[in-house]
Amino acid sequence: MTKLNLVNGYYVHPSAEISESAKIGEGTHIWNQVQVREGATIGKNCSLGKDAYIDLNVKIGNNVKIQNGVSVYYGVIIEDDVFLGPHMTFTNDKYPRAFNSDWQVCSTRVKIGASVGANATVLAGVTIGDYAMTGAGAVITKDVPSHALVAGTPARIIGFVCNCGQRLKKTQEKDNHVKMICTECSEEHKIAIATYNKILRRKK
């Protein structure tokens, strides 16, 4: 297997195409057939899997893991500690036409610690909240609250998850929040009642 070369503090496969104007942090690994376009910024200790594509001026934080076949298009912002599963898809145009010359890019953001499952699709203009998680194959059509677990087409909230990724269990309802505890690490979280009730309505 061809080894990665150390270049300016990051590691890159010989088959990768990296723009000279891209900025890449120390300790990042860039694998086979990856393309990083002009003006892109990639943080420290990231991993870009085979066939990943990073578009013009895209900003990617530290400790981000981008799996094989993921394209991060212009207008998408990826914060620290994000996981993007194999072949998940971003879009950046709400009204796509091949002949439209004056289209406007919609900003899409994946916030700190969030995970997007394999083959999921994230529509333009959506924000995925801190430590949220989307199921494999989900179609994300609207904002996902922090710590929410969403799945389906279109995606709906089916539960809530801890920073560690495990499910949260309701322990108490107080004031305007629901107290929840991680079933794995016992960390406690507060979820707004209005957000928590979105899962209850679908069970009626």
C-alpha positions as CSV (number, residue, x, y, z in Angstrom):
1,M,0.0,0.0,0.0
2,T,1.3,3.5,-0.9
3,K,2.3,5.4,2.2
4,L,1.2,9.0,2.9
5,N,3.9,11.7,2.5
6,L,4.5,14.3,5.2
7,V,4.1,17.7,3.7
8,N,4.2,20.9,5.9
9,G,3.1,19.0,9.0
10,Y,0.2,17.0,7.4
11,Y,0.1,13.7,5.6
12,V,-1.1,13.3,2.0
13,H,-1.4,10.5,-0.5
14,P,0.5,10.9,-3.8
15,S,-2.8,10.7,-5.7
16,A,-4.5,13.6,-3.8
17,E,-4.8,17.0,-5.5
18,I,-4.3,19.9,-3.1
19,S,-4.6,23.5,-4.1
20,E,-1.6,25.7,-3.2
21,S,-3.9,28.2,-1.6
22,A,-5.6,25.6,0.7
23,K,-4.6,25.7,4.4
24,I,-4.3,22.4,6.1
25,G,-3.5,21.9,9.8
26,E,-0.8,19.7,11.4
27,G,-1.5,16.0,11.8
28,T,-4.3,15.9,9.2
29,H,-4.3,12.8,6.9
30,I,-5.5,13.1,3.3
31,W,-6.0,9.8,1.5
32,N,-6.4,8.5,-2.0
33,Q,-7.9,10.6,-4.8
34,V,-8.9,13.4,-2.4
35,Q,-9.3,16.9,-4.0
36,V,-9.0,20.1,-1.9
37,R,-9.9,23.2,-3.8
38,E,-8.7,26.8,-3.7
39,G,-9.1,28.7,-0.4
40,A,-10.3,25.7,1.6
41,T,-9.3,25.6,5.3
42,I,-8.9,22.3,7.1
43,G,-8.0,22.1,10.7
44,K,-5.6,20.0,12.7
45,N,-5.8,16.2,13.1
46,C,-8.5,15.7,10.5
47,S,-8.9,12.6,8.3
48,L,-10.2,12.8,4.8
49,G,-11.1,9.4,3.3
50,K,-10.7,8.2,-0.2
51,D,-12.5,10.2,-2.9
52,A,-13.4,13.1,-0.6
53,Y,-13.9,16.4,-2.3
54,I,-13.5,19.8,-0.5
55,D,-14.8,22.7,-2.5
56,L,-13.8,26.3,-2.8
57,N,-13.4,28.3,0.5
58,V,-14.9,25.5,2.6
59,K,-14.0,25.7,6.3
60,I,-13.4,22.6,8.3
61,G,-12.5,22.6,12.0
62,N,-10.1,20.4,14.0
63,N,-10.4,16.6,14.6
64,V,-13.0,16.2,11.9
65,K,-13.4,12.7,10.3
66,I,-14.7,12.7,6.7
67,Q,-15.3,9.2,5.4
68,N,-14.9,7.9,1.8
69,G,-16.8,9.6,-1.0
70,V,-18.0,12.7,0.8
71,S,-18.2,16.0,-1.0
72,V,-18.2,19.2,1.1
73,Y,-19.5,21.9,-1.2
74,Y,-19.0,25.7,-1.2
75,G,-21.1,27.3,1.6
76,V,-20.8,24.3,4.0
77,I,-19.1,24.9,7.4
78,I,-17.9,22.0,9.5
79,E,-17.0,22.7,13.1
80,D,-14.6,20.8,15.4
81,D,-15.0,17.0,16.2
82,V,-17.6,16.4,13.4
83,F,-18.0,12.9,11.9
84,L,-19.3,12.6,8.3
85,G,-20.2,9.1,7.4
86,P,-19.4,7.3,4.1
87,H,-21.0,8.8,1.0
88,M,-23.3,11.3,2.9
89,T,-24.3,14.2,0.7
90,F,-24.5,18.0,1.1
91,T,-26.3,20.4,-1.2
92,N,-25.8,24.1,-1.5
93,D,-28.6,25.3,-3.8
94,K,-32.3,25.3,-2.9
95,Y,-33.5,25.9,-6.5
96,P,-31.0,24.1,-8.7
97,R,-31.0,24.6,-12.5
98,A,-28.2,23.7,-14.8
99,F,-28.8,26.9,-16.7
100,N,-29.1,29.3,-13.7
101,S,-26.1,31.7,-13.8
102,D,-27.1,33.9,-10.8
103,W,-27.8,31.2,-8.1
104,Q,-27.1,32.0,-4.5
105,V,-25.2,29.7,-2.2
106,C,-27.1,28.7,1.0
107,S,-25.0,28.4,4.2
108,T,-25.1,25.0,5.8
109,R,-23.4,24.2,9.1
110,V,-22.6,21.1,11.1
111,K,-21.8,22.1,14.7
112,I,-19.3,20.8,17.1
113,G,-19.3,17.1,17.9
114,A,-22.2,16.2,15.5
115,S,-22.3,13.0,13.5
116,V,-24.0,12.5,10.1
117,G,-24.7,8.9,9.2
118,A,-23.7,7.0,6.0
119,N,-25.6,8.0,2.9
120,A,-27.5,10.7,4.6
121,T,-28.5,13.8,2.6
122,V,-28.3,17.3,4.2
123,L,-30.3,19.9,2.2
124,A,-29.1,23.5,1.7
125,G,-29.5,26.0,4.5
126,V,-29.8,23.4,7.3
127,T,-27.9,23.6,10.7
128,I,-27.1,20.4,12.5
129,G,-26.7,21.2,16.2
130,D,-24.0,20.4,18.7
131,Y,-23.5,16.6,19.3
132,A,-26.6,15.8,17.3
133,M,-26.7,12.5,15.3
134,T,-28.4,11.6,12.1
135,G,-29.2,8.0,11.1
136,A,-27.9,6.3,8.0
137,G,-29.8,7.3,4.9
138,A,-31.7,10.1,6.6
139,V,-32.8,13.1,4.6
140,I,-32.3,16.3,6.6
141,T,-34.7,18.9,5.5
142,K,-34.7,21.3,8.5
143,D,-32.5,22.2,11.4
144,V,-31.6,19.5,13.9
145,P,-31.5,20.6,17.6
146,S,-28.4,20.0,19.7
147,H,-28.2,16.4,21.0
148,A,-31.1,15.3,18.9
149,L,-31.1,11.8,17.2
150,V,-32.9,12.0,13.9
151,A,-33.8,9.4,11.3
152,G,-36.0,8.7,8.3
153,T,-37.1,10.5,5.2
154,P,-37.7,13.3,5.9
155,A,-35.7,13.0,9.2
156,R,-37.6,13.3,12.4
157,I,-36.5,13.4,16.1
158,I,-36.6,9.9,17.5
159,G,-34.6,10.5,20.7
160,F,-31.6,12.4,22.2
161,V,-27.9,11.4,22.6
162,C,-25.1,12.3,24.9
163,N,-21.7,13.8,23.8
164,C,-20.4,10.2,23.8
165,G,-23.1,9.2,21.3
166,Q,-25.2,7.0,23.5
167,R,-29.0,7.5,24.1
168,L,-30.3,9.8,26.8
169,K,-33.0,8.8,29.2
170,K,-35.5,11.2,30.8
171,T,-35.2,11.5,34.5
172,Q,-37.1,14.6,35.5
173,E,-39.2,17.5,34.0
174,K,-38.5,20.8,35.7
175,D,-39.2,24.5,34.7
176,N,-38.9,24.7,31.0
177,H,-36.4,21.8,30.6
178,V,-36.3,18.0,30.7
179,K,-33.4,16.5,32.6
180,M,-31.9,13.5,30.8
181,I,-29.1,11.1,31.7
182,C,-26.7,9.1,29.5
183,T,-27.3,5.4,29.6
184,E,-23.6,4.8,29.2
185,C,-21.5,7.4,30.9
186,S,-24.2,8.9,33.3
187,E,-23.6,12.5,32.1
188,E,-26.7,14.7,32.6
189,H,-28.2,17.0,30.0
190,K,-31.0,19.5,29.8
191,I,-33.3,19.5,26.8
192,A,-35.9,22.3,26.3
193,I,-39.4,20.9,26.8
194,A,-40.5,22.4,23.4
195,T,-37.8,20.4,21.7
196,Y,-38.4,17.2,23.8
197,N,-42.1,17.3,23.0
198,K,-41.4,17.0,19.2
199,I,-40.7,13.3,19.8
200,L,-43.8,12.9,22.0
201,R,-46.2,14.2,19.3
202,R,-45.2,11.5,16.8
203,K,-46.1,8.8,19.3
204,K,-49.7,9.8,19.7
